[in-house]
Amino acid sequence: RELRAADVDIRLASGPDGNGNWVFERGGAGEPAAATARERPQFDIHRVLLERVRVRFGADRVVEVAKLAGEAPVAGATQLTANGTLDGRHAYTAALTAGPLARLGTDQPWTFDALVELAGGSLAASGAVAGAGDASRVSVRFGAGTPDVRAAAQALGLDSPALGAAALAGTLEAQRGRLSVAALNAVVGRSLLTGDLAYDTGGARPRLSGALAASVLDLLPLLER
């Protein structure tokens, strides 16, 4: 009932067909696409300990897990903590407290609370996942902040103007063909934004809708690039 590993290298890559090497499909013609509750694996891991695990992806990106520890009993709470570096330069920590893993892929909500800290910034999320496949539903209340948007973007391999500090919060809802953010509140540099957004791919063409209000809108950092 323990899962232990150390000094592991994992490479994530996509083939010519676009499928990733982390996707596994059940073989055999005529087999049902989804496992029944009885067929679904039941995890009962009383102790998890992973050390010095490197996950490589993209051209040269590397996530190193110095240590991941916790537990995932079949009928109890899942608790995991991790720390390491991104690309060998940016330290991170992560923590997850969630319901039993056996609820994933069922109609029972799998609730979770997560916190990630990276490059001086943080992301906190609390929500639930229910259903499986195209019928899955996700609801997440989130809050994020960073003292330096450019530094946080660079840590993630992205480009950004010098926007200064930023913070945002809202509620994310996702289900088949639709993604929405409600009660969005964002402070980016000197700009203040509130509103709701929705992205829907269920029609003849994708549709972005919503409304944003800006009590203060500072475009100077964008114009100075």
PyRosetta script that sets phi, psi and omega in degrees:
from pyrosetta import init, pose_from_sequence

init()
pose = pose_from_sequence("RELRAADVDIRLASGPDGNGNWVFERGGAGEPAAATARERPQFDIHRVLLERVRVRFGADRVVEVAKLAGEAPVAGATQLTANGTLDGRHAYTAALTAGPLARLGTDQPWTFDALVELAGGSLAASGAVAGAGDASRVSVRFGAGTPDVRAAAQALGLDSPALGAAALAGTLEAQRGRLSVAALNAVVGRSLLTGDLAYDTGGARPRLSGALAASVLDLLPLLER")
pose.set_psi(1, 25.2)
pose.set_omega(1, 176.1)
pose.set_phi(2, -121.8)
pose.set_psi(2, 146.6)
pose.set_omega(2, 173.8)
pose.set_phi(3, -121.0)
pose.set_psi(3, 113.4)
pose.set_omega(3, -178.4)
pose.set_phi(4, -129.7)
pose.set_psi(4, 141.3)
pose.set_omega(4, 175.1)
pose.set_phi(5, -159.2)
pose.set_psi(5, 150.6)
pose.set_omega(5, 179.0)
pose.set_phi(6, -150.7)
pose.set_psi(6, 150.0)
pose.set_omega(6, 177.8)
pose.set_phi(7, 55.8)
pose.set_psi(7, 58.6)
pose.set_omega(7, -177.6)
pose.set_phi(8, -114.3)
pose.set_psi(8, 136.2)
pose.set_omega(8, 174.4)
pose.set_phi(9, -114.0)
pose.set_psi(9, 126.9)
pose.set_omega(9, -180.0)
pose.set_phi(10, -123.3)
pose.set_psi(10, 131.8)
pose.set_omega(10, 178.2)
pose.set_phi(11, -115.4)
pose.set_psi(11, 120.5)
pose.set_omega(11, 177.1)
pose.set_phi(12, -98.6)
pose.set_psi(12, 127.5)
pose.set_omega(12, -178.2)
pose.set_phi(13, -150.6)
pose.set_psi(13, 155.1)
pose.set_omega(13, 177.2)
pose.set_phi(14, -108.4)
pose.set_psi(14, 141.9)
pose.set_omega(14, 179.0)
pose.set_phi(15, -86.3)
pose.set_psi(15, -179.4)
pose.set_omega(15, 179.5)
pose.set_phi(16, -57.6)
pose.set_psi(16, -26.7)
pose.set_omega(16, -179.3)
pose.set_phi(17, -84.7)
pose.set_psi(17, -0.2)
pose.set_omega(17, 179.0)
pose.set_phi(18, 87.6)
pose.set_psi(18, -8.1)
pose.set_omega(18, 179.1)
pose.set_phi(19, -80.7)
pose.set_psi(19, 138.4)
pose.set_omega(19, 178.9)
pose.set_phi(20, -82.6)
pose.set_psi(20, 155.3)
pose.set_omega(20, 179.5)
pose.set_phi(21, -76.6)
pose.set_psi(21, 1.6)
pose.set_omega(21, 175.4)
pose.set_phi(22, -96.7)
pose.set_psi(22, 1.2)
pose.set_omega(22, -179.3)
pose.set_phi(23, -99.3)
pose.set_psi(23, 124.7)
pose.set_omega(23, 179.8)
pose.set_phi(24, -119.7)
pose.set_psi(24, 129.1)
pose.set_omega(24, 179.5)
pose.set_phi(25, -113.5)
pose.set_psi(25, 145.7)
pose.set_omega(25, 176.1)
pose.set_phi(26, -73.8)
pose.set_psi(26, 130.4)
pose.set_omega(26, -176.6)
pose.set_phi(27, -87.6)
pose.set_psi(27, 175.2)
pose.set_omega(27, 175.6)
pose.set_phi(28, 100.1)
pose.set_psi(28, 120.6)
pose.set_omega(28, 178.8)
pose.set_phi(29, -67.3)
pose.set_psi(29, 141.8)
pose.set_omega(29, 176.9)
pose.set_phi(30, 83.7)
pose.set_psi(30, -4.4)
pose.set_omega(30, 178.1)
pose.set_phi(31, -75.0)
pose.set_psi(31, 146.5)
pose.set_omega(31, 177.7)
pose.set_phi(32, -63.6)
pose.set_psi(32, 145.1)
pose.set_omega(32, -177.0)
pose.set_phi(33, -69.3)
pose.set_psi(33, -33.4)
pose.set_omega(33, -177.5)
pose.set_phi(34, -118.7)
pose.set_psi(34, 143.1)
pose.set_omega(34, 179.2)
pose.set_phi(35, -75.9)
pose.set_psi(35, 146.0)
pose.set_omega(35, 174.4)
pose.set_phi(36, -75.6)
pose.set_psi(36, 170.3)
pose.set_omega(36, -179.4)
pose.set_phi(37, -58.8)
pose.set_psi(37, -35.9)
pose.set_omega(37, -179.1)
pose.set_phi(38, -70.8)
pose.set_psi(38, -34.1)
pose.set_omega(38, -178.5)
pose.set_phi(39, -79.7)
pose.set_psi(39, -22.7)
pose.set_omega(39, -174.8)
pose.set_phi(40, -64.8)
pose.set_psi(40, 133.2)
pose.set_omega(40, 178.7)
pose.set_phi(41, -60.6)
pose.set_psi(41, 141.5)
pose.set_omega(41, 177.5)
pose.set_phi(42, -109.0)
pose.set_psi(42, 116.3)
pose.set_omega(42, -179.5)
pose.set_phi(43, -87.3)
pose.set_psi(43, 131.9)
pose.set_omega(43, 176.7)
pose.set_phi(44, -138.8)
pose.set_psi(44, 75.6)
pose.set_omega(44, -174.0)
pose.set_phi(45, -106.6)
pose.set_psi(45, 109.9)
pose.set_omega(45, -177.3)
pose.set_phi(46, -79.9)
pose.set_psi(46, -19.3)
pose.set_omega(46, 177.6)
pose.set_phi(47, -152.3)
pose.set_psi(47, 131.8)
pose.set_omega(47, 176.1)
pose.set_phi(48, -119.0)
pose.set_psi(48, 132.1)
pose.set_omega(48, 175.9)
pose.set_phi(49, -147.4)
pose.set_psi(49, 108.3)
pose.set_omega(49, 176.3)
pose.set_phi(50, -116.5)
pose.set_psi(50, 133.7)
pose.set_omega(50, -179.5)
pose.set_phi(51, -135.1)
pose.set_psi(51, 139.8)
pose.set_omega(51, 176.4)
pose.set_phi(52, 53.6)
pose.set_psi(52, 57.9)
pose.set_omega(52, 177.0)
pose.set_phi(53, -106.5)
pose.set_psi(53, 127.4)
pose.set_omega(53, -179.3)
pose.set_phi(54, -114.5)
pose.set_psi(54, 125.3)
pose.set_omega(54, 178.0)
pose.set_phi(55, -111.5)
pose.set_psi(55, 116.4)
pose.set_omega(55, -177.6)
pose.set_phi(56, -105.0)
pose.set_psi(56, 138.6)
pose.set_omega(56, 179.6)
pose.set_phi(57, -154.6)
pose.set_psi(57, 163.3)
pose.set_omega(57, -178.6)
pose.set_phi(58, 64.5)
pose.set_psi(58, -158.4)
pose.set_omega(58, -178.2)
pose.set_phi(59, -69.2)
pose.set_psi(59, -47.9)
pose.set_omega(59, -176.3)
pose.set_phi(60, -153.3)
pose.set_psi(60, 27.8)
pose.set_omega(60, 179.9)
pose.set_phi(61, -85.2)
pose.set_psi(61, 142.8)
pose.set_omega(61, -179.1)
pose.set_phi(62, -141.0)
pose.set_psi(62, 126.5)
pose.set_omega(62, 168.6)
pose.set_phi(63, -104.6)
pose.set_psi(63, 119.6)
pose.set_omega(63, 177.8)
pose.set_phi(64, -105.7)
pose.set_psi(64, 125.4)
pose.set_omega(64, 175.6)
pose.set_phi(65, -97.4)
pose.set_psi(65, 103.6)
pose.set_omega(65, 178.4)
pose.set_phi(66, -66.9)
pose.set_psi(66, -42.4)
pose.set_omega(66, 178.1)
pose.set_phi(67, -157.1)
pose.set_psi(67, 132.5)
pose.set_omega(67, 171.8)
pose.set_phi(68, -128.0)
pose.set_psi(68, 123.9)
pose.set_omega(68, -176.9)
pose.set_phi(69, -137.1)
pose.set_psi(69, 152.5)
pose.set_omega(69, 177.3)
pose.set_phi(70, 160.7)
pose.set_psi(70, -154.9)
pose.set_omega(70, -178.3)
pose.set_phi(71, -152.8)
pose.set_psi(71, 155.5)
pose.set_omega(71, 178.7)
pose.set_phi(72, -147.2)
pose.set_psi(72, 65.7)
pose.set_omega(72, 179.1)
pose.set_phi(73, -65.8)
pose.set_psi(73, 149.6)
pose.set_omega(73, -171.9)
pose.set_phi(74, -60.6)
pose.set_psi(74, -33.5)
pose.set_omega(74, -177.1)
pose.set_phi(75, -114.1)
pose.set_psi(75, 9.4)
pose.set_omega(75, -176.5)
pose.set_phi(76, -123.3)
pose.set_psi(76, -177.9)
pose.set_omega(76, -177.6)
pose.set_phi(77, -70.0)
pose.set_psi(77, 144.8)
pose.set_omega(77, 173.0)
pose.set_phi(78, -90.8)
pose.set_psi(78, 128.4)
pose.set_omega(78, 179.9)
pose.set_phi(79, -135.3)
pose.set_psi(79, 122.2)
pose.set_omega(79, -178.3)
pose.set_phi(80, -137.8)
pose.set_psi(80, 142.9)
pose.set_omega(80, 171.4)
pose.set_phi(81, -132.6)
pose.set_psi(81, 147.7)
pose.set_omega(81, -178.9)
pose.set_phi(82, -148.5)
pose.set_psi(82, 155.0)
pose.set_omega(82, 172.9)
pose.set_phi(83, -149.1)
pose.set_psi(83, 155.0)
pose.set_omega(83, -179.7)
pose.set_phi(84, 173.1)
pose.set_psi(84, -151.6)
pose.set_omega(84, -179.1)
pose.set_phi(85, -136.7)
pose.set_psi(85, 154.7)
pose.set_omega(85, 173.2)
pose.set_phi(86, -109.2)
pose.set_psi(86, 121.7)
pose.set_omega(86, -178.9)
pose.set_phi(87, 57.7)
pose.set_psi(87, 26.9)
pose.set_omega(87, 175.1)
pose.set_phi(88, 72.0)
pose.set_psi(88, 3.3)
pose.set_omega(88, -175.1)
pose.set_phi(89, -124.8)
pose.set_psi(89, -32.8)
pose.set_omega(89, -171.7)
pose.set_phi(90, -108.1)
pose.set_psi(90, 113.0)
pose.set_omega(90, -179.8)
pose.set_phi(91, -74.7)
pose.set_psi(91, 145.2)
pose.set_omega(91, 176.9)
pose.set_phi(92, -139.6)
pose.set_psi(92, 158.5)
pose.set_omega(92, 169.5)
pose.set_phi(93, -133.6)
pose.set_psi(93, 152.5)
pose.set_omega(93, -179.9)
pose.set_phi(94, -146.8)
pose.set_psi(94, 145.6)
pose.set_omega(94, 177.5)
pose.set_phi(95, -142.1)
pose.set_psi(95, 140.3)
pose.set_omega(95, -179.6)
pose.set_phi(96, -137.3)
pose.set_psi(96, 128.9)
pose.set_omega(96, 169.6)
pose.set_phi(97, -124.4)
pose.set_psi(97, 124.1)
pose.set_omega(97, -172.5)
pose.set_phi(98, -149.1)
pose.set_psi(98, 174.2)
pose.set_omega(98, 177.4)
pose.set_phi(99, -74.7)
pose.set_psi(99, -179.8)
pose.set_omega(99, 179.9)
pose.set_phi(100, -60.1)
pose.set_psi(100, 138.0)
pose.set_omega(100, 179.6)
pose.set_phi(101, -62.1)
pose.set_psi(101, -22.6)
pose.set_omega(101, 179.8)
pose.set_phi(102, -62.8)
pose.set_psi(102, -18.3)
pose.set_omega(102, 179.8)
pose.set_phi(103, -79.5)
pose.set_psi(103, -18.9)
pose.set_omega(103, 179.6)
pose.set_phi(104, -62.5)
pose.set_psi(104, 134.9)
pose.set_omega(104, -179.8)
pose.set_phi(105, 80.2)
pose.set_psi(105, 11.8)
pose.set_omega(105, 177.0)
pose.set_phi(106, -120.4)
pose.set_psi(106, 177.5)
pose.set_omega(106, 177.8)
pose.set_phi(107, -78.8)
pose.set_psi(107, -10.3)
pose.set_omega(107, 176.7)
pose.set_phi(108, -76.5)
pose.set_psi(108, 130.7)
pose.set_omega(108, 179.5)
pose.set_phi(109, -63.3)
pose.set_psi(109, 131.7)
pose.set_omega(109, 172.2)
pose.set_phi(110, -99.0)
pose.set_psi(110, 104.0)
pose.set_omega(110, -176.4)
pose.set_phi(111, -87.6)
pose.set_psi(111, 152.7)
pose.set_omega(111, -178.6)
pose.set_phi(112, -154.2)
pose.set_psi(112, 154.4)
pose.set_omega(112, 170.0)
pose.set_phi(113, -131.6)
pose.set_psi(113, 128.0)
pose.set_omega(113, -176.3)
pose.set_phi(114, -134.8)
pose.set_psi(114, 148.9)
pose.set_omega(114, 176.7)
pose.set_phi(115, -141.0)
pose.set_psi(115, 127.7)
pose.set_omega(115, 177.8)
pose.set_phi(116, -126.7)
pose.set_psi(116, 133.2)
pose.set_omega(116, 176.4)
pose.set_phi(117, -122.9)
pose.set_psi(117, 129.1)
pose.set_omega(117, -175.7)
pose.set_phi(118, -153.1)
pose.set_psi(118, 134.9)
pose.set_omega(118, 174.0)
pose.set_phi(119, 51.7)
pose.set_psi(119, 40.8)
pose.set_omega(119, 178.7)
pose.set_phi(120, 81.0)
pose.set_psi(120, -7.0)
pose.set_omega(120, 179.5)
pose.set_phi(121, -105.9)
pose.set_psi(121, 173.5)
pose.set_omega(121, 179.9)
pose.set_phi(122, -147.2)
pose.set_psi(122, 153.4)
pose.set_omega(122, 175.9)
pose.set_phi(123, -134.5)
pose.set_psi(123, 122.4)
pose.set_omega(123, 175.9)
pose.set_phi(124, -115.8)
pose.set_psi(124, 136.9)
pose.set_omega(124, -178.7)
pose.set_phi(125, -140.7)
pose.set_psi(125, 140.4)
pose.set_omega(125, 178.4)
pose.set_phi(126, -141.0)
pose.set_psi(126, 126.0)
pose.set_omega(126, -176.6)
pose.set_phi(127, -172.8)
pose.set_psi(127, -156.6)
pose.set_omega(127, -177.2)
pose.set_phi(128, -151.4)
pose.set_psi(128, 148.8)
pose.set_omega(128, 175.8)
pose.set_phi(129, -123.7)
pose.set_psi(129, 134.2)
pose.set_omega(129, 179.1)
pose.set_phi(130, -141.6)
pose.set_psi(130, 154.8)
pose.set_omega(130, 179.4)
pose.set_phi(131, 82.8)
pose.set_psi(131, 179.6)
pose.set_omega(131, -178.4)
pose.set_phi(132, -140.8)
pose.set_psi(132, 150.8)
pose.set_omega(132, 175.9)
pose.set_phi(133, 58.5)
pose.set_psi(133, -135.1)
pose.set_omega(133, -178.7)
pose.set_phi(134, -66.6)
pose.set_psi(134, -15.6)
pose.set_omega(134, -178.9)
pose.set_phi(135, -95.2)
pose.set_psi(135, 4.8)
pose.set_omega(135, -177.6)
pose.set_phi(136, -71.6)
pose.set_psi(136, 149.8)
pose.set_omega(136, -179.8)
pose.set_phi(137, -134.6)
pose.set_psi(137, 138.4)
pose.set_omega(137, -179.2)
pose.set_phi(138, -128.9)
pose.set_psi(138, 134.7)
pose.set_omega(138, 175.0)
pose.set_phi(139, -134.2)
pose.set_psi(139, 122.9)
pose.set_omega(139, -174.7)
pose.set_phi(140, -137.3)
pose.set_psi(140, 129.0)
pose.set_omega(140, 169.1)
pose.set_phi(141, -96.3)
pose.set_psi(141, 125.5)
pose.set_omega(141, -173.5)
pose.set_phi(142, -130.9)
pose.set_psi(142, 157.8)
pose.set_omega(142, 173.4)
pose.set_phi(143, -148.4)
pose.set_psi(143, 135.9)
pose.set_omega(143, -177.7)
pose.set_phi(144, -142.6)
pose.set_psi(144, 152.1)
pose.set_omega(144, 178.4)
pose.set_phi(145, -159.5)
pose.set_psi(145, 152.6)
pose.set_omega(145, 177.5)
pose.set_phi(146, -150.5)
pose.set_psi(146, 142.9)
pose.set_omega(146, 176.1)
pose.set_phi(147, -75.9)
pose.set_psi(147, -12.8)
pose.set_omega(147, -177.1)
pose.set_phi(148, -151.7)
pose.set_psi(148, 104.9)
pose.set_omega(148, -178.2)
pose.set_phi(149, -61.3)
pose.set_psi(149, -42.2)
pose.set_omega(149, -178.2)
pose.set_phi(150, -62.1)
pose.set_psi(150, -44.6)
pose.set_omega(150, 179.4)
pose.set_phi(151, -63.0)
pose.set_psi(151, -41.0)
pose.set_omega(151, 178.6)
pose.set_phi(152, -65.2)
pose.set_psi(152, -40.7)
pose.set_omega(152, 179.5)
pose.set_phi(153, -65.1)
pose.set_psi(153, -42.7)
pose.set_omega(153, 179.5)
pose.set_phi(154, -63.1)
pose.set_psi(154, -36.5)
pose.set_omega(154, 177.5)
pose.set_phi(155, -62.4)
pose.set_psi(155, -29.5)
pose.set_omega(155, 179.6)
pose.set_phi(156, -93.4)
pose.set_psi(156, 5.9)
pose.set_omega(156, 179.5)
pose.set_phi(157, 78.3)
pose.set_psi(157, 24.7)
pose.set_omega(157, -178.3)
pose.set_phi(158, -115.2)
pose.set_psi(158, 163.6)
pose.set_omega(158, 177.2)
pose.set_phi(159, -105.5)
pose.set_psi(159, 146.0)
pose.set_omega(159, -179.7)
pose.set_phi(160, -155.8)
pose.set_psi(160, 146.0)
pose.set_omega(160, 172.0)
pose.set_phi(161, -70.1)
pose.set_psi(161, 170.2)
pose.set_omega(161, 179.5)
pose.set_phi(162, -79.2)
pose.set_psi(162, 86.2)
pose.set_omega(162, -175.7)
pose.set_phi(163, -91.5)
pose.set_psi(163, -11.9)
pose.set_omega(163, -176.6)
pose.set_phi(164, 83.1)
pose.set_psi(164, -149.0)
pose.set_omega(164, -178.8)
pose.set_phi(165, -78.6)
pose.set_psi(165, 157.7)
pose.set_omega(165, 179.1)
pose.set_phi(166, -152.5)
pose.set_psi(166, 151.4)
pose.set_omega(166, 174.3)
pose.set_phi(167, -150.3)
pose.set_psi(167, 143.4)
pose.set_omega(167, 177.2)
pose.set_phi(168, -149.7)
pose.set_psi(168, 154.7)
pose.set_omega(168, 178.7)
pose.set_phi(169, -150.2)
pose.set_psi(169, 154.1)
pose.set_omega(169, 179.4)
pose.set_phi(170, 177.0)
pose.set_psi(170, -172.8)
pose.set_omega(170, 177.9)
pose.set_phi(171, -122.5)
pose.set_psi(171, 122.9)
pose.set_omega(171, -179.1)
pose.set_phi(172, -101.4)
pose.set_psi(172, 128.8)
pose.set_omega(172, 175.9)
pose.set_phi(173, -123.6)
pose.set_psi(173, 133.5)
pose.set_omega(173, 179.6)
pose.set_phi(174, -138.9)
pose.set_psi(174, 135.1)
pose.set_omega(174, 171.2)
pose.set_phi(175, -153.4)
pose.set_psi(175, 180.0)
pose.set_omega(175, -170.6)
pose.set_phi(176, -49.5)
pose.set_psi(176, 115.0)
pose.set_omega(176, 174.6)
pose.set_phi(177, 76.9)
pose.set_psi(177, 3.8)
pose.set_omega(177, -176.8)
pose.set_phi(178, -141.6)
pose.set_psi(178, 134.1)
pose.set_omega(178, 177.2)
pose.set_phi(179, -132.8)
pose.set_psi(179, 129.3)
pose.set_omega(179, -179.1)
pose.set_phi(180, -137.5)
pose.set_psi(180, 150.0)
pose.set_omega(180, 173.6)
pose.set_phi(181, -124.4)
pose.set_psi(181, 119.1)
pose.set_omega(181, -178.5)
pose.set_phi(182, -112.5)
pose.set_psi(182, 156.5)
pose.set_omega(182, 177.8)
pose.set_phi(183, 52.1)
pose.set_psi(183, 42.9)
pose.set_omega(183, -179.7)
pose.set_phi(184, -73.8)
pose.set_psi(184, 129.6)
pose.set_omega(184, 173.4)
pose.set_phi(185, -128.9)
pose.set_psi(185, 122.9)
pose.set_omega(185, -175.7)
pose.set_phi(186, -136.8)
pose.set_psi(186, 137.3)
pose.set_omega(186, 171.9)
pose.set_phi(187, -122.1)
pose.set_psi(187, 115.4)
pose.set_omega(187, -179.2)
pose.set_phi(188, -126.4)
pose.set_psi(188, 108.3)
pose.set_omega(188, -173.7)
pose.set_phi(189, 60.5)
pose.set_psi(189, -120.2)
pose.set_omega(189, 178.0)
pose.set_phi(190, -98.5)
pose.set_psi(190, 1.8)
pose.set_omega(190, -178.6)
pose.set_phi(191, -88.8)
pose.set_psi(191, 141.9)
pose.set_omega(191, 178.5)
pose.set_phi(192, -124.2)
pose.set_psi(192, 120.5)
pose.set_omega(192, -175.9)
pose.set_phi(193, -127.2)
pose.set_psi(193, 142.5)
pose.set_omega(193, 173.1)
pose.set_phi(194, -139.7)
pose.set_psi(194, 157.2)
pose.set_omega(194, 176.0)
pose.set_phi(195, 151.9)
pose.set_psi(195, -164.7)
pose.set_omega(195, -178.6)
pose.set_phi(196, -138.3)
pose.set_psi(196, 144.0)
pose.set_omega(196, 178.5)
pose.set_phi(197, -136.9)
pose.set_psi(197, 150.2)
pose.set_omega(197, 176.2)
pose.set_phi(198, -144.4)
pose.set_psi(198, 139.2)
pose.set_omega(198, 177.4)
pose.set_phi(199, -123.4)
pose.set_psi(199, 120.8)
pose.set_omega(199, -173.4)
pose.set_phi(200, -123.8)
pose.set_psi(200, 124.9)
pose.set_omega(200, 178.3)
pose.set_phi(201, -109.0)
pose.set_psi(201, 13.2)
pose.set_omega(201, -175.2)
pose.set_phi(202, -81.3)
pose.set_psi(202, -12.3)
pose.set_omega(202, -178.1)
pose.set_phi(203, -95.0)
pose.set_psi(203, -163.3)
pose.set_omega(203, 179.9)
pose.set_phi(204, -65.0)
pose.set_psi(204, -29.5)
pose.set_omega(204, 176.8)
pose.set_phi(205, -144.4)
pose.set_psi(205, 153.0)
pose.set_omega(205, 179.4)
pose.set_phi(206, -58.3)
pose.set_psi(206, 146.5)
pose.set_omega(206, -176.7)
pose.set_phi(207, -134.2)
pose.set_psi(207, 126.8)
pose.set_omega(207, 175.3)
pose.set_phi(208, -108.2)
pose.set_psi(208, 125.5)
pose.set_omega(208, -178.5)
pose.set_phi(209, -137.6)
pose.set_psi(209, 168.3)
pose.set_omega(209, 178.2)
pose.set_phi(210, 137.7)
pose.set_psi(210, -169.8)
pose.set_omega(210, -180.0)
pose.set_phi(211, -149.2)
pose.set_psi(211, 134.0)
pose.set_omega(211, 176.0)
pose.set_phi(212, -122.3)
pose.set_psi(212, 138.8)
pose.set_omega(212, 176.5)
pose.set_phi(213, -120.6)
pose.set_psi(213, 137.3)
pose.set_omega(213, -179.6)
pose.set_phi(214, -122.4)
pose.set_psi(214, 109.5)
pose.set_omega(214, 175.6)
pose.set_phi(215, -73.4)
pose.set_psi(215, -28.0)
pose.set_omega(215, 173.3)
pose.set_phi(216, -139.6)
pose.set_psi(216, 131.1)
pose.set_omega(216, 179.3)
pose.set_phi(217, -132.4)
pose.set_psi(217, 111.2)
pose.set_omega(217, -178.6)
pose.set_phi(218, -107.4)
pose.set_psi(218, 108.1)
pose.set_omega(218, -179.0)
pose.set_phi(219, -95.7)
pose.set_psi(219, -3.1)
pose.set_omega(219, -175.1)
pose.set_phi(220, -57.0)
pose.set_psi(220, -43.8)
pose.set_omega(220, 179.5)
pose.set_phi(221, -59.9)
pose.set_psi(221, -32.8)
pose.set_omega(221, 179.0)
pose.set_phi(222, -73.1)
pose.set_psi(222, -35.9)
pose.set_omega(222, -178.4)
pose.set_phi(223, -76.1)
pose.set_psi(223, -21.0)
pose.set_omega(223, -177.7)
pose.set_phi(224, -86.5)
pose.set_psi(224, -3.7)
pose.set_omega(224, -177.5)
pose.set_phi(225, -64.5)
pose.dump_pdb("model.pdb")
